[in-house]
């Protein structure tokens, strides 16, 4: 029984140390609480009507009131509209 307790204790200590080291090595990763309230770095996200992925408004291609992730999606939209 004591051996099991020691093994579990060592496991938890190693897990905690690994978590601390990961946090120190990658400090730029925002935690989930921070990410919820702040807008993405590229501005607001807009859904591409063709493929359905979200793209930052600042990097999206625009055609009228619609925003697209790529020229291919924009051309598909224009072809479907015609």
Order of alpha helices (4+ residues) and beta strands (2+ residues): alpha-alpha-beta-beta-beta-beta-alpha
